[in-house]
Structure formats: structure tokens, C-alpha cells
Amino acid sequence: MAELQTNSVAWETLLDLTPYEGPRHLRLEAAVRDAVASGRLPAGVALPPSRLLAASLGVSRWVVTEVYGRLTAEGILDARTGSATRVAASVGITAPRPAADPVAPLRRPRFDLAPGVPDLRHAPRALWRRAVSDVLAETPDADLFRLDPDVPEARVAVAAYLARSRFARADAAAVVVTHGATDGMRRVARALRGLGHTAFLVEDPSWSRMREVAAAEGLASVPVPVDEHGVDVAALVAASTRTGARAALVTPAHQFPVGAALSPERRERLLAWARACDGVVVEDDYDAEFRYDRRPVGALQAMAPDRVVLAGSLSKTASPALGVGWLVLPPWLQAAVRDAGGPAPSTLDQLTLARFLTSGGLDRHLRAARTRYRRRREALLDALGRALPGCRVSGIAAGLHVVLDLPPGVRAADVVRAAERHDLGLTDIRRYRLSPDAPAPERLVLGYGNLADPLVDEAVRLLAQVVREQTESVHLR
């Protein structure tokens, strides 16, 4: 993020003196120091005039001028005659940066084989823009004053879309519109904790962010192994009996990262477990829209709407930046999730989501995306077969990633580090394990969602080069 311009002002910065002890001028000095150190007051920004700040804090003007003088003498502030007092450029603090997600950094590598990222070049910009424009043009003036985060049009649109695309069994009353799958997980975990749950049965390996969110709400993760048929339900039942856990988080449509679909037999057994123990299954509908060898399997929620929470979003289908998703809740959980609170997407965002769904915008985007991803997956598999013929590739023909087994002795972590020199983004499957140090096959999770088509062959050539170098290194040990 670029440094703030020198004409930027921070007169509305909140300075709270209550956490600090001592005379007022020392407390204000500590508050300003902390605001500068944290980046809330970036380099070059203008502070309020002493008279204004003194009035807003209820202190004498001497308190402010004393603090400004002390910090100017230390070089933290810069005061010039006829100009505002500013944070000195020499402190090296620019505008605060948002914390970067290690899986989705702001700068993507040129050869982007990291999983979990859709094709950002083909985000549905025009379709979403059209939906926004239509909503702004057609929404009555009075509706722009809606303060209630519950937008019925959005809930109705989501319920209808899921009914026809995922065979979900729900009416609008069961739908909660969220900021995405992570926000949905947070709401559900908070509600379950309030209902007395203390643990979550989770697939191992699995998307770590969902586990972290549940843990932050007080639900301990209980690992359950996964194989080529999806989550091991027998192991899940045994873990439930051992720990008392009655809530499970699963990805039945396309398990991440193993790439399996939950078999019909295991679906039945999982729901039987939920009924027998008065439990609940949270269905992360990850990658459900992208199946290339057959029609997608319907949502697990359709088989037991009283026992399954269906969670989805537009993050993987369109773009994480849209910031909208949904939950479909069993009747007994609806009040608890709504009471769990949390800010909902704005009225305009929800109305735009409704228009995007009802106008067929998402359907058109998905049709084009499936064709693009199917073709890219085939090109990737073909290139891997030619460049790394001895390495097994696994995962059903779905989603945006495959799993690559590495040659004996080659460590995935070493391959990932070596690939960085070539601007090649790779991911070790251990990143998604609850116990990353436990013995496990050496595998890479290769995402192809955001890999440009013309770069597929070159990306695989670089990957093969790194793997060969690491194999040779193993032989020399």
C-alpha cells in the first residue's frame, strides 16, 4: 500500500487515554505512541490542531502541546511553523496493511498452482456490475433506509437457487445470508457453543481456516481420517463415542484437499449417526458446482434437512472479493444462529446477490467456468503425465485442484521452497493436516483455478525440474 500523501489528515483518530496510568500528558503521550506504532496514525498524516484535540479529549491545551513537543523532539512527530503537526516520515510506518492470508497473498505467483483460488482473470465483473446497476436503479428510495440486515429478497433467491442447483430442501426462512463460508462457520460455531457443544469432528486433512474459526468460538477440533471415499464415517462414529462430540464438519461434494466425493453408503451412515446421537452435520459445499465427468451429486442437506447445515458462498465460484455467502439451517438451529449475531452484508450487497441469482448471472458464469476449468484440468493432467510419469495424480474430476504424489524420499516442503525461486506457487498437503508432523505421504496440492492456460505447460516443466533436482539431492545424501 502506498504511503499516505502529505495532505492526509487524521483529525478523527480515536485516542483513548483510559488504558494508561499517570498524569494526563503522559497518558496522551502513550496513546499517540501506540497509535503511531500500530499504524493507526501512518507516516505523513496530519494530527488535529492542539485546540481541537484538547477539546475532544477534555484536557487542557497545555497537555496536547506538551505531548506534541516531546514527540517532535524525539523525531516521532514533525512540526513546522505554519503547517500541521504530522507523523514523521522517518518512523517508517505507512498506512496499515490488512493481514495477508498465507494461502491467498495480495500478489499471486506467475505460475499459480496454489489451491483454493478461482480464475481471477474471469471473475464475473460485468454480470455483477449489471446486477449492482439494476439494483441501484430499481430499488425504491425508502428501501435505501433499510437498517434490518434481513433482506427477504436475498433469502428467497438463495433458497430457490439451491433448490434447483443442489436439490436443497429449504424455504427462505431457513436461509441466512453471510459474508462467506468463514463467516457462516463462525456463526454456526458460536451458536453450537451456546447450545453446549464443546468439540467439532473435522476431516483430517481439511481446510484449516474453518477449523481455526470454530476453535476461536470454543469448539476443539477432533480429527477424523479421510480416504478415497471421503470422510471415514466408522472412525467418525468412534471419535464421537470417545469424545462426546456431536457436531461434524464435512465436505461431501469434493473433499479438500484429498479430492474425494463422499460415497452414498457413507452418506447414509453419517446421517444415521447424526440422528442417533442428536447431532448435526455442517456441510461445507466446497467445489460442488464444478464436476466434469458427471452431474454434481445433490447436497447432503437434501437427505436430512433437520440434521444438516448447508454452507456455501461465491468465493470459489466467482471471487472472494464479492464477500457473500449463505447458510441453510435446520429449524431447531435457526434462532440460535441468528442470536449469535455478527454483521450481515449490506442491504445493497444482499439485493445484488438476489439479482445476480434470479437474473441467471451466476448460471451463465458457471457454464463458462466449467468449460474453462475442465479444459485446464485436462491440459494439466496431460502435462503432468508427460513431465512426471512416475508420480501418481489423484482426485475426482471436479473442483479446482488435484493431488500429486512425489517420488520416494522427496519432501514436499523442500519442493515448495525450491519452487519459489521460479515464481511457482505450490502447497504441501501437510499445511491442511491437524498434526502436520505426523508421518504421511509426501504430496502436493496443485490448484489450477488461477493458472493461466498458456502457462500450464511451462508451470509443469518447472515443477518437474524442481522435483528432479530434489530427487537427485536425495540420491546424494
PLY file of the C-alpha trace (Angstrom):
ply
format ascii 1.0
element vertex 477
property float x
property float y
property float z
element edge 476
property int vertex1
property int vertex2
end_header
0.00 0.00 0.00
1.43 3.35 -0.98
2.43 5.81 1.74
-0.22 8.36 2.56
0.04 11.71 0.83
1.30 14.59 2.95
-2.08 16.31 2.77
-3.81 13.39 4.54
-5.39 14.27 7.87
-6.30 12.17 10.90
-8.39 14.58 12.93
-10.96 11.90 13.69
-8.46 9.36 15.07
-9.78 7.97 18.35
-7.26 8.29 21.18
-8.33 6.50 24.33
-6.43 7.51 27.47
-8.13 5.09 29.86
-5.75 2.09 29.39
-2.79 4.17 30.57
-1.75 5.35 34.03
-0.24 8.57 35.32
-0.78 12.27 34.61
-2.86 13.19 31.58
0.05 14.34 29.46
1.86 11.02 29.97
-1.30 9.06 29.17
-1.83 11.04 25.96
1.82 10.58 25.02
1.47 6.80 25.42
-1.73 6.77 23.37
-0.13 8.69 20.49
2.96 6.47 20.57
0.80 3.34 20.35
-1.29 4.78 17.52
1.87 5.54 15.53
3.49 2.18 16.28
0.37 0.25 15.25
-0.04 2.22 12.02
-3.35 3.79 13.01
-1.50 7.08 12.59
0.58 6.43 9.44
3.67 8.31 8.34
2.89 11.77 6.92
-0.60 12.07 8.31
-1.63 15.35 9.97
-2.72 15.28 13.60
-5.51 17.52 14.90
-4.63 21.05 15.96
-3.87 21.18 19.68
-7.01 23.19 20.45
-9.28 20.66 18.71
-7.63 17.63 20.28
-7.70 19.17 23.72
-11.43 19.90 23.38
-12.25 16.40 22.15
-10.30 14.74 25.00
-11.47 17.15 27.70
-7.92 18.15 28.66
-6.09 21.46 28.72
-4.38 22.67 25.60
-1.06 22.54 27.51
-1.38 18.73 27.75
-1.54 18.44 23.97
1.20 20.95 23.19
3.47 19.26 25.75
2.97 15.86 24.13
3.41 17.24 20.61
6.63 18.94 21.73
8.06 15.80 23.38
7.33 13.55 20.39
8.62 16.14 17.95
11.90 16.29 19.86
12.21 12.50 19.54
11.56 12.63 15.79
8.23 10.77 16.02
6.27 13.86 15.01
7.22 16.65 12.63
6.08 20.17 13.49
6.77 23.08 11.15
5.75 26.71 11.52
2.58 27.42 9.57
1.90 23.75 8.94
0.08 20.94 10.74
1.84 18.61 13.13
2.40 15.35 11.28
3.70 11.87 11.93
7.32 11.97 10.77
8.20 10.01 7.64
11.28 8.69 9.44
9.21 6.46 11.72
8.69 4.22 8.71
5.05 3.46 9.41
2.77 3.74 6.38
-0.93 3.05 6.13
-1.76 -0.22 7.93
-1.91 -3.27 5.68
-4.58 -5.92 6.09
-3.20 -9.19 7.39
-2.33 -11.31 4.37
-3.83 -14.80 4.16
-0.89 -17.21 3.59
-2.95 -19.13 1.06
-4.10 -16.02 -0.81
-1.41 -13.32 -0.74
-2.06 -10.00 -2.40
0.49 -10.85 -5.07
-0.14 -14.15 -6.80
2.87 -16.04 -8.23
3.20 -16.02 -12.01
2.81 -19.79 -12.13
-0.07 -20.07 -9.69
-0.58 -23.70 -8.67
-1.84 -22.82 -5.19
-5.27 -24.32 -4.41
-8.43 -22.57 -3.35
-8.26 -19.69 -5.84
-10.71 -19.27 -8.75
-9.77 -17.80 -12.11
-9.39 -14.16 -11.13
-8.99 -13.12 -14.76
-12.52 -14.32 -15.45
-14.33 -13.07 -12.35
-17.90 -12.15 -13.38
-17.23 -8.42 -13.28
-19.72 -7.43 -15.98
-22.50 -9.67 -14.64
-22.05 -8.44 -11.07
-21.81 -4.83 -12.22
-25.06 -5.22 -14.15
-26.75 -6.63 -11.05
-25.47 -3.71 -8.95
-26.62 -1.21 -11.56
-30.08 -2.75 -11.79
-30.48 -2.76 -8.02
-29.43 0.87 -7.67
-31.73 1.92 -10.49
-34.80 -0.01 -9.35
-34.65 -0.01 -5.54
-37.22 2.42 -4.09
-35.79 5.32 -2.13
-37.40 4.10 1.08
-35.60 0.74 0.79
-32.25 2.52 0.89
-33.05 3.27 4.52
-33.32 -0.41 5.46
-31.47 -0.92 8.73
-32.56 -4.50 9.26
-29.88 -6.87 7.87
-32.62 -9.36 6.97
-33.34 -8.87 3.25
-36.16 -11.28 2.27
-35.42 -10.97 -1.47
-31.94 -12.39 -0.91
-33.15 -15.29 1.22
-35.82 -16.20 -1.33
-33.32 -16.07 -4.20
-30.77 -18.23 -2.37
-33.39 -20.82 -1.42
-34.63 -21.04 -4.99
-31.12 -21.29 -6.44
-30.08 -24.06 -4.04
-33.30 -25.96 -4.64
-32.69 -26.19 -8.39
-28.88 -26.46 -8.40
-28.18 -28.52 -5.26
-31.59 -30.15 -4.65
-31.60 -28.47 -1.23
-34.81 -28.70 0.77
-35.36 -25.34 2.37
-37.60 -22.32 2.31
-36.47 -18.74 2.68
-36.96 -18.84 6.46
-34.09 -21.34 6.74
-31.60 -19.12 4.89
-29.13 -16.70 6.48
-27.06 -14.54 4.13
-23.45 -14.25 5.30
-20.17 -12.64 4.26
-18.92 -16.04 3.07
-18.21 -19.58 4.25
-15.86 -18.44 7.01
-18.43 -16.01 8.39
-21.06 -18.75 8.21
-18.79 -21.13 10.11
-18.23 -18.52 12.79
-21.97 -18.02 13.29
-22.70 -21.74 13.44
-19.80 -22.47 15.80
-20.88 -19.67 18.12
-24.45 -20.98 18.14
-23.35 -24.56 18.80
-21.12 -23.42 21.65
-24.08 -21.62 23.13
-26.09 -24.85 22.91
-23.47 -26.74 24.90
-21.22 -28.21 22.20
-17.51 -28.21 23.02
-15.96 -30.14 20.12
-16.11 -30.48 16.35
-15.37 -33.65 14.39
-13.33 -32.45 11.40
-11.80 -34.13 8.38
-8.03 -34.58 8.53
-6.66 -33.12 6.30
-9.08 -30.26 5.66
-9.24 -26.51 5.02
-7.56 -25.11 8.12
-9.40 -21.78 8.19
-12.72 -23.40 9.04
-11.18 -25.29 11.97
-9.50 -22.15 13.24
-12.76 -20.22 13.21
-14.52 -22.99 15.14
-11.67 -23.13 17.65
-11.88 -19.36 18.18
-15.50 -19.86 19.22
-14.57 -22.58 21.73
-15.00 -25.78 19.70
-12.00 -28.12 19.89
-11.17 -29.99 16.68
-11.31 -33.79 16.79
-9.53 -35.23 13.71
-11.19 -37.89 11.54
-9.24 -39.55 8.70
-10.18 -39.27 5.03
-9.62 -41.74 2.19
-10.60 -42.09 -1.46
-14.27 -42.45 -0.47
-14.43 -39.32 1.66
-14.51 -38.98 5.42
-14.15 -42.32 7.28
-17.55 -42.48 8.95
-16.66 -45.51 11.08
-13.74 -43.54 12.50
-16.02 -40.52 12.96
-18.52 -42.55 14.98
-15.72 -43.98 17.11
-14.31 -40.49 17.74
-17.78 -39.24 18.66
-18.21 -42.06 21.16
-14.77 -41.41 22.64
-15.06 -37.63 22.96
-18.79 -36.97 23.14
-18.62 -34.69 20.10
-21.98 -34.42 18.31
-21.11 -31.93 15.57
-19.19 -32.73 12.39
-17.77 -30.55 9.61
-17.53 -32.36 6.27
-17.09 -31.61 2.53
-19.13 -34.36 0.85
-19.25 -32.99 -2.71
-15.47 -32.70 -3.14
-13.26 -33.19 -0.12
-10.48 -30.68 0.27
-7.64 -31.45 -0.18
-7.84 -35.21 -0.85
-10.28 -34.65 -3.72
-12.77 -37.45 -2.93
-16.56 -37.46 -3.06
-18.38 -38.95 -0.09
-19.76 -42.34 -1.16
-23.53 -42.99 -1.00
-23.07 -45.63 1.70
-21.08 -43.26 3.89
-23.64 -40.51 3.37
-26.32 -42.77 4.79
-24.13 -43.83 7.73
-23.16 -40.26 8.54
-26.78 -39.14 8.72
-27.71 -42.20 10.75
-25.02 -41.20 13.26
-26.39 -37.65 13.45
-29.91 -38.92 14.14
-28.77 -41.48 16.71
-26.74 -39.03 18.82
-28.94 -35.96 18.29
-26.06 -34.45 16.35
-25.57 -32.03 13.49
-23.53 -32.12 10.28
-22.16 -28.89 8.83
-21.88 -29.43 5.08
-19.25 -27.18 3.52
-20.46 -27.26 -0.09
-16.92 -26.74 -1.36
-16.46 -27.03 -5.15
-19.94 -28.54 -5.53
-20.64 -26.60 -8.75
-17.61 -27.99 -10.59
-17.94 -31.64 -11.62
-16.59 -32.56 -15.07
-17.25 -36.27 -15.55
-20.92 -36.29 -14.48
-23.63 -34.14 -13.00
-22.86 -32.91 -9.48
-24.27 -35.00 -6.65
-27.04 -33.28 -4.71
-26.39 -31.69 -1.35
-26.31 -33.90 1.73
-28.76 -31.43 3.26
-31.49 -32.71 0.91
-31.36 -36.11 2.64
-31.78 -34.73 6.18
-32.68 -31.04 6.39
-33.31 -31.44 10.12
-29.73 -32.60 10.76
-27.59 -30.75 8.20
-26.41 -27.15 7.95
-25.58 -26.30 4.32
-22.88 -23.62 3.96
-21.86 -22.04 0.67
-20.55 -18.85 -0.91
-19.46 -17.19 -4.14
-15.79 -17.21 -3.11
-14.68 -20.20 -5.20
-17.32 -19.94 -7.92
-16.86 -16.23 -8.64
-14.49 -14.26 -6.41
-13.72 -13.96 -2.69
-13.94 -10.18 -3.09
-17.73 -10.32 -3.52
-17.98 -11.22 0.15
-21.34 -13.00 0.16
-22.44 -16.50 1.12
-25.26 -18.33 2.85
-26.34 -20.87 5.43
-29.34 -23.16 5.21
-30.29 -24.12 8.77
-32.41 -26.81 10.41
-35.44 -25.29 12.17
-34.09 -26.02 15.65
-30.85 -24.11 14.96
-32.21 -21.03 13.22
-32.88 -18.90 16.28
-29.53 -19.76 17.87
-27.58 -18.79 14.74
-29.47 -15.54 14.32
-29.00 -14.73 18.01
-25.27 -15.44 17.61
-25.18 -12.19 15.69
-22.42 -10.70 13.62
-22.73 -8.01 10.95
-24.61 -9.09 7.86
-23.79 -7.98 4.31
-25.25 -4.60 3.47
-28.75 -4.23 2.06
-27.31 -3.36 -1.37
-24.97 -6.38 -1.35
-27.85 -8.70 -0.49
-30.12 -7.19 -3.13
-27.30 -7.53 -5.65
-26.86 -11.19 -4.71
-30.57 -11.72 -5.25
-30.46 -10.07 -8.68
-27.28 -12.00 -9.62
-29.05 -15.28 -8.86
-32.52 -14.55 -10.24
-31.26 -12.97 -13.47
-29.23 -16.06 -14.32
-25.92 -14.23 -13.89
-24.38 -16.98 -11.77
-25.68 -19.69 -14.12
-24.06 -18.04 -17.12
-20.81 -17.58 -15.26
-20.75 -21.20 -14.10
-21.37 -22.59 -17.58
-18.37 -20.72 -18.94
-16.23 -21.54 -15.89
-16.92 -25.29 -16.08
-15.78 -25.40 -19.70
-12.65 -23.42 -18.87
-11.73 -25.48 -15.80
-12.44 -28.81 -17.49
-10.13 -27.90 -20.36
-7.43 -26.63 -18.00
-7.61 -29.72 -15.82
-7.18 -31.96 -18.84
-4.20 -29.91 -20.01
-2.64 -30.10 -16.55
-3.07 -33.86 -16.29
-1.65 -34.33 -19.77
1.39 -32.18 -18.94
1.96 -34.00 -15.63
1.72 -37.36 -17.39
4.45 -36.34 -19.83
6.76 -34.50 -17.42
6.35 -36.63 -14.27
5.16 -40.04 -15.49
6.13 -41.79 -12.26
4.11 -39.52 -9.99
0.54 -40.54 -9.18
-2.20 -37.91 -9.57
-5.40 -38.38 -7.57
-8.74 -36.66 -7.05
-12.05 -36.97 -8.86
-12.72 -34.92 -11.99
-14.09 -31.97 -10.07
-13.20 -28.71 -8.42
-10.05 -26.68 -8.88
-7.23 -28.92 -7.66
-5.54 -32.33 -7.90
-3.13 -34.13 -5.56
0.35 -35.16 -6.76
2.37 -37.90 -5.03
6.10 -37.19 -5.01
8.91 -39.73 -5.68
10.26 -41.71 -2.70
12.49 -39.65 -0.45
11.46 -36.27 -1.89
9.91 -33.98 0.70
7.03 -31.75 -0.32
8.26 -28.90 1.88
11.59 -28.89 0.05
9.86 -28.81 -3.33
7.67 -25.90 -2.25
10.67 -23.86 -1.08
12.70 -24.61 -4.21
9.77 -23.70 -6.47
9.60 -20.19 -5.02
12.80 -19.31 -6.87
10.91 -19.87 -10.14
7.85 -17.82 -9.05
5.98 -21.12 -8.91
3.33 -21.36 -6.18
2.95 -24.84 -4.67
1.37 -26.18 -1.47
2.40 -29.08 0.76
-0.63 -31.16 1.79
0.69 -31.10 5.36
-0.46 -27.49 5.57
-4.01 -28.83 5.91
-3.33 -31.56 8.49
-4.22 -31.17 12.15
-0.91 -32.86 13.05
1.48 -31.76 10.29
4.46 -33.54 11.88
2.78 -36.95 11.88
4.07 -39.45 9.26
2.17 -39.07 5.99
2.77 -39.48 2.24
4.69 -36.65 0.59
2.14 -34.90 -1.61
1.48 -31.57 -3.27
-1.96 -30.00 -3.67
-1.94 -28.46 -7.15
-4.58 -25.84 -7.85
-5.32 -24.89 -11.43
-8.12 -22.39 -10.90
-5.96 -19.29 -11.29
-3.30 -20.75 -13.59
-3.39 -19.03 -16.99
-3.97 -21.54 -19.79
-0.85 -20.57 -21.80
1.30 -21.17 -18.69
0.20 -24.73 -17.92
2.99 -26.50 -19.80
5.69 -24.15 -18.51
4.44 -24.43 -14.94
4.57 -28.22 -15.10
8.01 -28.11 -16.75
9.31 -26.00 -13.85
7.62 -28.30 -11.34
9.24 -31.35 -12.96
12.62 -29.61 -12.95
12.35 -28.90 -9.22
11.21 -32.46 -8.47
14.14 -33.90 -10.47
16.60 -31.66 -8.62
15.19 -32.78 -5.28
15.29 -36.43 -6.37
18.95 -36.09 -7.33
19.62 -34.44 -3.97
18.04 -37.42 -2.20
20.31 -39.82 -4.06
23.38 -37.81 -2.99
22.54 -37.88 0.69
0 1
1 2
2 3
3 4
4 5
5 6
6 7
7 8
8 9
9 10
10 11
11 12
12 13
13 14
14 15
15 16
16 17
17 18
18 19
19 20
20 21
21 22
22 23
23 24
24 25
25 26
26 27
27 28
28 29
29 30
30 31
31 32
32 33
33 34
34 35
35 36
36 37
37 38
38 39
39 40
40 41
41 42
42 43
43 44
44 45
45 46
46 47
47 48
48 49
49 50
50 51
51 52
52 53
53 54
54 55
55 56
56 57
57 58
58 59
59 60
60 61
61 62
62 63
63 64
64 65
65 66
66 67
67 68
68 69
69 70
70 71
71 72
72 73
73 74
74 75
75 76
76 77
77 78
78 79
79 80
80 81
81 82
82 83
83 84
84 85
85 86
86 87
87 88
88 89
89 90
90 91
91 92
92 93
93 94
94 95
95 96
96 97
97 98
98 99
99 100
100 101
101 102
102 103
103 104
104 105
105 106
106 107
107 108
108 109
109 110
110 111
111 112
112 113
113 114
114 115
115 116
116 117
117 118
118 119
119 120
120 121
121 122
122 123
123 124
124 125
125 126
126 127
127 128
128 129
129 130
130 131
131 132
132 133
133 134
134 135
135 136
136 137
137 138
138 139
139 140
140 141
141 142
142 143
143 144
144 145
145 146
146 147
147 148
148 149
149 150
150 151
151 152
152 153
153 154
154 155
155 156
156 157
157 158
158 159
159 160
160 161
161 162
162 163
163 164
164 165
165 166
166 167
167 168
168 169
169 170
170 171
171 172
172 173
173 174
174 175
175 176
176 177
177 178
178 179
179 180
180 181
181 182
182 183
183 184
184 185
185 186
186 187
187 188
188 189
189 190
190 191
191 192
192 193
193 194
194 195
195 196
196 197
197 198
198 199
199 200
200 201
201 202
202 203
203 204
204 205
205 206
206 207
207 208
208 209
209 210
210 211
211 212
212 213
213 214
214 215
215 216
216 217
217 218
218 219
219 220
220 221
221 222
222 223
223 224
224 225
225 226
226 227
227 228
228 229
229 230
230 231
231 232
232 233
233 234
234 235
235 236
236 237
237 238
238 239
239 240
240 241
241 242
242 243
243 244
244 245
245 246
246 247
247 248
248 249
249 250
250 251
251 252
252 253
253 254
254 255
255 256
256 257
257 258
258 259
259 260
260 261
261 262
262 263
263 264
264 265
265 266
266 267
267 268
268 269
269 270
270 271
271 272
272 273
273 274
274 275
275 276
276 277
277 278
278 279
279 280
280 281
281 282
282 283
283 284
284 285
285 286
286 287
287 288
288 289
289 290
290 291
291 292
292 293
293 294
294 295
295 296
296 297
297 298
298 299
299 300
300 301
301 302
302 303
303 304
304 305
305 306
306 307
307 308
308 309
309 310
310 311
311 312
312 313
313 314
314 315
315 316
316 317
317 318
318 319
319 320
320 321
321 322
322 323
323 324
324 325
325 326
326 327
327 328
328 329
329 330
330 331
331 332
332 333
333 334
334 335
335 336
336 337
337 338
338 339
339 340
340 341
341 342
342 343
343 344
344 345
345 346
346 347
347 348
348 349
349 350
350 351
351 352
352 353
353 354
354 355
355 356
356 357
357 358
358 359
359 360
360 361
361 362
362 363
363 364
364 365
365 366
366 367
367 368
368 369
369 370
370 371
371 372
372 373
373 374
374 375
375 376
376 377
377 378
378 379
379 380
380 381
381 382
382 383
383 384
384 385
385 386
386 387
387 388
388 389
389 390
390 391
391 392
392 393
393 394
394 395
395 396
396 397
397 398
398 399
399 400
400 401
401 402
402 403
403 404
404 405
405 406
406 407
407 408
408 409
409 410
410 411
411 412
412 413
413 414
414 415
415 416
416 417
417 418
418 419
419 420
420 421
421 422
422 423
423 424
424 425
425 426
426 427
427 428
428 429
429 430
430 431
431 432
432 433
433 434
434 435
435 436
436 437
437 438
438 439
439 440
440 441
441 442
442 443
443 444
444 445
445 446
446 447
447 448
448 449
449 450
450 451
451 452
452 453
453 454
454 455
455 456
456 457
457 458
458 459
459 460
460 461
461 462
462 463
463 464
464 465
465 466
466 467
467 468
468 469
469 470
470 471
471 472
472 473
473 474
474 475
475 476
